Amino acid sequence: MRLNAWLRSAGMMTLLLTSQGILRADDDKQPQLNLTPQQWREDLQFFARELPKRHANAFHHTPRERFEAAVAELDGRLEGMNGDEVYVGLNRLANLIGDAHTFVRFPPNIAKLPLNIGRFGDEFRVASATPELEKALGMRVMKIQDTPVAKVLETFMPMTPQDEPAQLARTRCMSFLTIGMVLHGFKVTPDRNKARLTLADDAGKEISIEIEALAPDVKPRWVTVYKEPPLFRQKPDEDFWYTYLADSRTVYCSFRGYKGLGKAAPGLFKLIEAKQPDKLVIDMRLNGGGDYTVGLQYLVRPIRDLASINQKGHLFILVGANTFSAAMSNAAHFRAQTAALLVGQTIGEKPNSYQEGRQMTLPNSRLVVNYSVRFYKFVDSGENFIRPDQEIKTSWDEFKAGRDPVLDWVLKYNPTQK
């Protein structure tokens, strides 16, 4: 199972490994965090010199003076820092640039903890876990080590894009809660491979558990709080699949990635032609991006030309904070070029922003830094956000039951209603 696939299947609230980036364990010249202060200083100098030169507009959000002051501050602390702390420091600098495509990629060994946490209102719950921690499923997470989990989340905010919607920041921070190198890098835990969690059941009874990070090469089996996953979390290894929901006369299409779309998309249109559905749903909530021109060619424009479907109340695009990069772009295209209703939550990336990532490698640590090289404009007027026409959030009870209130709303929607 691919890394982003287990995020889809395990009940995670994010596609961190798509939008934030992680190196494969088999990549050549893997990153090395066990460096001397002088080696880190050389990397920092390279980073501070090259990133502004290579980025399309490095100081569009943060003034150069503030960026350089932050570099100097990190330089002054290098003598007493471990590798995880330096990684966090470098990534905070990258996120000062502001756009979601500029960040320091995670190395292969992130010290992933054996559970995933979801947020539901003000509550944090164990959404999935390895079989050994199955008894923790559904419990509220109160503290990590000695810090309240909400405070931990707030601590992580500087390591998120500073000029993007809050939805993306919250999503990335949620996934950081179970990444040992981030917890250790922010000094939440004293050891990157261990964490102590305080959990509480619905009656308020608290317990404390000690957990250890998964080995880097382990592919865990995840158990979830729900017995059956909702439709959009099914078939986690497939980027593009579709089915006909006879009861509601709806064709549902899960569009999670762009690889092979040119070959896969014709099957969708054959199904539409055969079934003549009342509704078409394109679900992009777990789409972490690719080539937006491919999406335009094989989905947006062909759907635009379907007279029976391209009408209000018959075409729906499901979006959320994880609808990222090219997926964000195509969601904007659907809104501008079709009669689609967007349903879900606000997309976590600005449509008019610096995108199209390139990479550079730091000389000593071999950490890979992503940066943006082009400004894109996908919205011509109004606010620089893509908000859904109908916003819907998932409650804990709905999540626990394996329900999907976003798709439920669409299936119940009456095309004749205003």
C-alpha positions as CSV (number, residue, x, y, z in Angstrom):
1,M,0.0,0.0,0.0
2,R,1.4,3.4,-1.0
3,L,2.1,5.9,1.8
4,N,-0.8,8.2,0.8
5,A,-3.1,5.2,0.4
6,W,-2.9,4.3,4.1
7,L,-3.8,7.9,4.9
8,R,-7.0,7.4,2.8
9,S,-7.9,4.1,4.4
10,A,-6.9,4.7,8.0
11,G,-9.4,7.5,8.6
12,M,-6.8,10.3,8.5
13,M,-7.9,13.8,8.0
14,T,-5.1,14.8,5.7
15,L,-3.0,14.0,2.7
16,L,0.1,15.2,4.3
17,L,2.4,12.9,2.4
18,T,1.1,14.3,-0.8
19,S,0.9,18.0,0.0
20,Q,3.7,18.3,2.5
21,G,6.0,15.8,0.9
22,I,8.0,12.8,2.0
23,L,11.0,11.1,0.4
24,R,10.8,7.5,-0.5
25,A,13.0,5.2,1.7
26,D,14.8,4.0,-1.5
27,D,15.7,7.5,-2.7
28,D,19.4,7.9,-3.4
29,K,21.5,9.8,-0.8
30,Q,18.9,9.8,1.9
31,P,18.8,12.8,4.3
32,Q,21.1,12.7,7.3
33,L,20.0,14.6,10.4
34,N,23.0,13.6,12.6
35,L,25.3,16.5,11.7
36,T,27.7,18.9,13.4
37,P,26.6,22.4,14.1
38,Q,29.1,23.6,11.4
39,Q,27.5,21.3,8.9
40,W,24.1,22.5,9.7
41,R,25.4,26.1,9.5
42,E,26.6,25.4,6.0
43,D,23.2,24.0,5.0
44,L,21.4,27.0,6.6
45,Q,23.6,29.4,4.6
46,F,23.0,27.5,1.4
47,F,19.2,27.5,2.2
48,A,19.1,31.2,3.0
49,R,21.1,32.2,-0.1
50,E,19.5,29.9,-2.7
51,L,15.8,29.8,-1.7
52,P,15.3,33.6,-2.4
53,K,17.2,33.3,-5.7
54,R,15.2,30.3,-7.0
55,H,11.7,31.1,-5.7
56,A,9.5,33.1,-8.1
57,N,8.9,35.8,-5.5
58,A,10.3,34.7,-2.1
59,F,9.2,37.8,-0.3
60,H,5.7,38.2,-1.5
61,H,4.4,37.6,2.0
62,T,7.2,37.9,4.5
63,P,9.6,40.9,4.1
64,R,13.2,40.0,3.4
65,E,14.3,41.7,6.7
66,R,12.0,39.4,8.7
67,F,13.2,36.3,6.9
68,E,16.9,37.2,7.3
69,A,16.3,37.9,11.0
70,A,14.7,34.5,11.4
71,V,17.7,32.9,9.7
72,A,20.1,34.7,12.0
73,E,18.0,33.6,15.0
74,L,18.2,29.9,14.0
75,D,21.9,30.2,13.2
76,G,22.5,31.4,16.8
77,R,20.8,28.4,18.3
78,L,22.4,25.6,16.2
79,E,25.0,24.7,18.8
80,G,22.5,23.2,21.2
81,M,20.0,21.7,18.7
82,N,19.4,18.1,17.6
83,G,18.6,17.1,14.0
84,D,14.8,17.1,14.5
85,E,14.9,20.6,16.0
86,V,17.0,21.9,13.0
87,Y,14.6,20.3,10.6
88,V,11.7,22.1,12.3
89,G,13.7,25.3,12.2
90,L,14.4,25.0,8.5
91,N,10.8,24.2,7.7
92,R,9.6,27.1,9.7
93,L,11.8,29.3,7.6
94,A,10.5,27.8,4.4
95,N,6.9,28.3,5.5
96,L,7.6,32.0,6.1
97,I,7.7,32.3,2.3
98,G,4.0,31.7,2.5
99,D,2.8,29.4,-0.3
100,A,1.9,25.8,0.1
101,H,4.4,24.5,-2.4
102,T,7.4,25.8,-0.5
103,F,8.5,23.6,2.4
104,V,11.2,21.2,3.5
105,R,10.3,17.6,2.6
106,F,10.2,15.0,5.3
107,P,13.0,12.4,5.3
108,P,12.0,8.7,5.0
109,N,12.1,8.0,8.7
110,I,9.6,10.4,10.3
111,A,9.1,8.2,13.4
112,K,5.3,7.7,12.6
113,L,3.4,6.8,15.7
114,P,1.0,3.8,15.5
115,L,-2.2,5.8,15.6
116,N,-4.0,8.6,13.8
117,I,-6.0,11.4,15.4
118,G,-9.0,13.3,14.0
119,R,-10.6,16.5,15.2
120,F,-14.3,16.9,15.7
121,G,-15.2,20.3,16.9
122,D,-13.2,20.8,20.1
123,E,-12.5,17.1,20.6
124,F,-9.5,15.1,19.4
125,R,-10.2,11.4,18.9
126,V,-8.2,8.3,18.1
127,A,-9.6,7.7,14.5
128,S,-7.4,4.6,13.7
129,A,-4.6,2.7,15.1
130,T,-2.5,-0.5,14.7
131,P,-4.2,-3.7,16.2
132,E,-2.1,-3.4,19.4
133,L,-3.8,-0.1,20.2
134,E,-7.3,-1.1,19.1
135,K,-8.7,-0.5,22.6
136,A,-7.8,3.2,22.2
137,L,-10.1,3.7,19.2
138,G,-12.6,6.4,19.7
139,M,-11.0,7.7,22.9
140,R,-10.4,11.4,23.3
141,V,-6.8,12.6,23.2
142,M,-6.2,15.0,26.1
143,K,-2.5,15.4,26.2
144,I,0.7,14.5,24.5
145,Q,3.4,14.1,27.1
146,D,2.4,16.9,29.5
147,T,1.0,19.3,27.0
148,P,-2.8,19.6,26.2
149,V,-3.3,18.5,22.6
150,A,-4.9,21.8,21.5
151,K,-1.7,23.6,22.7
152,V,0.4,21.2,20.8
153,L,-1.6,21.9,17.7
154,E,-1.1,25.7,18.2
155,T,2.7,25.1,18.7
156,F,2.9,23.5,15.2
157,M,1.3,26.4,13.3
158,P,4.6,28.1,12.3
159,M,5.5,25.0,10.3
160,T,2.5,25.6,8.0
161,P,2.2,27.9,5.0
162,Q,1.8,31.4,6.4
163,D,-0.1,32.8,3.4
164,E,-2.6,30.1,2.8
165,P,-6.1,29.4,4.2
166,A,-6.3,28.3,7.8
167,Q,-7.9,25.0,6.6
168,L,-4.6,23.8,5.2
169,A,-2.7,24.8,8.3
170,R,-5.1,22.9,10.6
171,T,-5.0,19.9,8.4
172,R,-1.2,19.7,8.3
173,C,-0.9,20.3,12.0
174,M,-3.3,17.4,12.7
175,S,-1.1,15.0,10.9
176,F,2.0,16.4,12.8
177,L,0.4,15.2,16.0
178,T,1.5,11.6,15.2
179,I,4.9,12.3,13.6
180,G,7.6,11.7,16.2
181,M,10.3,13.8,14.5
182,V,7.9,16.8,14.6
183,L,6.9,16.2,18.2
184,H,10.6,15.9,19.2
185,G,11.6,18.8,17.0
186,F,9.2,21.1,18.8
187,K,10.3,19.6,22.2
188,V,6.8,18.2,22.9
189,T,8.4,14.8,23.5
190,P,12.0,14.1,24.8
191,D,12.4,11.2,22.3
192,R,11.4,11.1,18.7
193,N,10.5,7.4,18.9
194,K,8.3,7.5,22.1
195,A,5.3,9.4,23.3
196,R,3.0,9.3,26.3
197,L,-0.6,10.1,25.6
198,T,-3.4,10.9,28.0
199,L,-6.7,9.5,26.8
200,A,-10.2,9.8,28.1
201,D,-13.3,7.7,27.5
202,D,-16.8,9.2,27.1
203,A,-17.4,9.0,30.8
204,G,-14.3,11.1,31.5
205,K,-12.1,8.4,32.8
206,E,-8.5,9.1,31.9
207,I,-5.7,6.6,31.2
208,S,-2.0,7.1,30.2
209,I,-0.4,5.0,27.5
210,E,3.2,4.9,26.3
211,I,3.6,4.3,22.5
212,E,6.6,3.7,20.3
213,A,7.1,4.8,16.7
214,L,6.7,2.3,13.9
215,A,9.9,1.1,12.3
216,P,10.7,3.0,9.0
217,D,10.2,-0.1,6.8
218,V,7.0,-1.3,8.5
219,K,3.7,-1.2,6.5
220,P,1.2,-1.3,9.3
221,R,-2.3,-2.7,9.3
222,W,-4.7,-0.1,10.4
223,V,-8.0,-0.7,12.2
224,T,-10.5,2.1,12.3
225,V,-13.3,3.2,14.6
226,Y,-15.9,2.4,11.9
227,K,-16.7,-1.1,10.8
228,E,-17.2,-0.2,7.1
229,P,-15.5,2.8,5.5
230,P,-17.6,5.4,3.7
231,L,-17.5,5.3,-0.1
232,F,-14.8,7.9,-0.5
233,R,-12.4,6.0,1.7
234,Q,-12.9,2.7,-0.2
235,K,-10.3,1.4,-2.7
236,P,-7.5,3.4,-1.2
237,D,-4.9,2.2,-3.7
238,E,-6.9,3.5,-6.7
239,D,-6.5,7.1,-8.0
240,F,-9.6,7.0,-10.2
241,W,-12.6,4.8,-9.9
242,Y,-16.4,5.1,-10.4
243,T,-19.6,3.3,-9.7
244,Y,-23.4,3.7,-10.2
245,L,-25.6,4.2,-7.2
246,A,-28.9,2.9,-8.5
247,D,-31.1,4.0,-5.6
248,S,-30.3,7.7,-6.3
249,R,-29.6,7.3,-10.0
250,T,-26.1,8.8,-9.4
251,V,-22.7,8.1,-10.9
252,Y,-20.1,8.6,-8.3
253,C,-16.4,9.1,-9.3
254,S,-13.5,9.1,-6.9
255,F,-10.8,11.3,-8.4
256,R,-7.7,11.2,-6.2
257,G,-4.9,11.5,-8.7
258,Y,-4.0,12.2,-12.3
259,K,-1.8,9.2,-13.2
260,G,-3.3,7.4,-16.2
261,L,-6.3,9.6,-16.3
262,G,-6.4,9.7,-20.1
263,K,-6.9,6.0,-20.2
264,A,-9.2,5.8,-17.2
265,A,-11.7,8.7,-17.9
266,P,-13.4,7.2,-21.0
267,G,-14.8,4.4,-18.8
268,L,-16.5,7.0,-16.7
269,F,-18.2,8.5,-19.7
270,K,-19.3,5.1,-21.0
271,L,-21.0,4.5,-17.7
272,I,-22.7,7.8,-17.8
273,E,-23.9,7.1,-21.4
274,A,-25.2,3.6,-20.4
275,K,-27.0,4.7,-17.1
276,Q,-28.2,8.2,-18.1
277,P,-27.9,9.2,-14.4
278,D,-29.7,12.1,-12.7
279,K,-26.5,13.2,-11.0
280,L,-22.8,13.0,-11.4
281,V,-20.5,13.4,-8.4
282,I,-16.7,14.0,-8.8
283,D,-15.1,13.5,-5.4
284,M,-11.8,15.4,-5.1
285,R,-11.6,15.6,-1.3
286,L,-8.5,13.3,-1.3
287,N,-6.8,14.6,-4.4
288,G,-3.3,15.9,-3.7
289,G,-2.6,17.2,-7.2
290,G,-0.8,16.5,-10.4
291,D,-1.1,18.1,-13.8
292,Y,-4.2,20.3,-14.0
293,T,-4.1,20.4,-17.8
294,V,-4.8,16.7,-17.8
295,G,-7.8,17.2,-15.6
296,L,-9.0,20.0,-17.9
297,Q,-8.7,17.8,-21.0
298,Y,-10.1,14.5,-19.7
299,L,-12.7,15.6,-17.1
300,V,-13.6,19.3,-16.9
301,R,-14.2,20.0,-20.6
302,P,-15.9,16.7,-21.5
303,I,-18.2,17.1,-18.5
304,R,-18.9,20.7,-19.5
305,D,-20.2,19.4,-22.8
306,L,-22.6,16.9,-21.3
307,A,-25.9,18.8,-21.7
308,S,-27.9,16.4,-19.5
309,I,-25.4,16.6,-16.6
310,N,-24.0,20.1,-16.8
311,Q,-27.0,21.7,-15.1
312,K,-27.4,23.0,-11.6
313,G,-28.4,20.2,-9.2
314,H,-27.1,17.4,-11.5
315,L,-23.3,18.0,-11.2
316,F,-21.5,18.0,-7.9
317,I,-17.8,18.5,-7.1
318,L,-16.8,17.4,-3.5
319,V,-13.9,19.4,-2.1
320,G,-12.1,19.9,1.2
321,A,-8.8,21.1,2.8
322,N,-6.9,18.3,1.1
323,T,-8.0,19.3,-2.5
324,F,-4.6,20.5,-3.3
325,S,-2.5,22.0,-6.2
326,A,-3.8,20.7,-9.6
327,A,-7.0,19.5,-7.8
328,M,-7.6,23.0,-6.5
329,S,-7.1,24.3,-10.0
330,N,-9.5,21.9,-11.5
331,A,-12.1,22.6,-8.8
332,A,-11.8,26.3,-9.8
333,H,-12.3,25.2,-13.5
334,F,-15.4,23.3,-12.6
335,R,-16.9,26.3,-10.9
336,A,-16.0,28.7,-13.7
337,Q,-16.8,26.5,-16.7
338,T,-19.7,24.3,-15.5
339,A,-22.9,24.5,-13.5
340,A,-21.4,22.3,-10.8
341,L,-22.2,22.8,-7.1
342,L,-19.2,22.5,-4.9
343,V,-19.9,20.7,-1.6
344,G,-17.7,20.0,1.4
345,Q,-15.3,22.4,3.0
346,T,-13.1,25.3,1.9
347,I,-10.1,24.3,-0.1
348,G,-6.8,24.7,1.8
349,E,-4.9,26.5,-0.9
350,K,-5.4,29.9,-2.5
351,P,-6.4,29.7,-6.2
352,N,-4.3,32.8,-7.0
353,S,-0.9,31.9,-5.6
354,Y,2.7,30.8,-6.2
355,Q,2.8,27.1,-7.2
356,E,4.5,24.7,-9.6
357,G,7.1,23.2,-7.3
358,R,10.8,22.6,-8.0
359,Q,13.4,21.1,-5.6
360,M,16.9,21.8,-4.3
361,T,19.0,19.6,-2.0
362,L,20.9,20.9,1.0
363,P,24.6,19.9,0.7
364,N,25.2,18.2,4.0
365,S,21.9,16.9,5.3
366,R,20.6,16.1,1.9
367,L,17.2,17.5,3.0
368,V,15.1,18.4,-0.1
369,V,13.5,21.9,-0.2
370,N,10.5,22.5,-2.4
371,Y,9.9,26.0,-3.8
372,S,7.5,27.6,-6.2
373,V,8.5,29.0,-9.6
374,R,5.3,30.4,-11.0
375,F,2.3,32.5,-10.1
376,Y,-1.0,31.1,-11.1
377,K,-4.4,32.8,-11.2
378,F,-7.4,30.6,-11.3
379,V,-10.0,33.1,-9.9
380,D,-10.6,36.4,-11.8
381,S,-12.7,38.2,-9.2
382,G,-13.9,38.1,-5.6
383,E,-12.1,36.6,-2.7
384,N,-8.9,34.5,-3.1
385,F,-10.5,31.4,-1.7
386,I,-12.5,28.5,-3.0
387,R,-15.4,28.0,-0.7
388,P,-18.0,25.3,-1.2
389,D,-21.5,26.3,-2.2
390,Q,-22.7,24.1,0.6
391,E,-20.4,23.7,3.6
392,I,-20.7,20.4,5.5
393,K,-18.6,19.1,8.4
394,T,-18.5,15.6,9.7
395,S,-19.4,15.0,13.3
396,W,-17.8,12.4,15.5
397,D,-21.0,10.3,15.6
398,E,-21.1,10.4,11.7
399,F,-17.4,9.5,11.4
400,K,-17.7,6.7,14.0
401,A,-20.7,5.2,12.1
402,G,-18.8,5.3,8.8
403,R,-21.2,7.9,7.3
404,D,-20.3,10.6,4.8
405,P,-22.6,13.6,5.4
406,V,-21.2,15.3,2.3
407,L,-22.2,12.6,-0.1
408,D,-25.5,12.1,1.8
409,W,-26.4,15.7,1.2
410,V,-25.8,15.4,-2.5
411,L,-27.8,12.2,-2.8
412,K,-30.7,13.8,-1.1
413,Y,-30.5,17.0,-3.1
414,N,-33.6,17.8,-5.2
415,P,-32.5,19.4,-8.5
416,T,-35.7,21.4,-8.6
417,Q,-35.0,23.1,-5.2
418,K,-33.5,26.6,-5.1
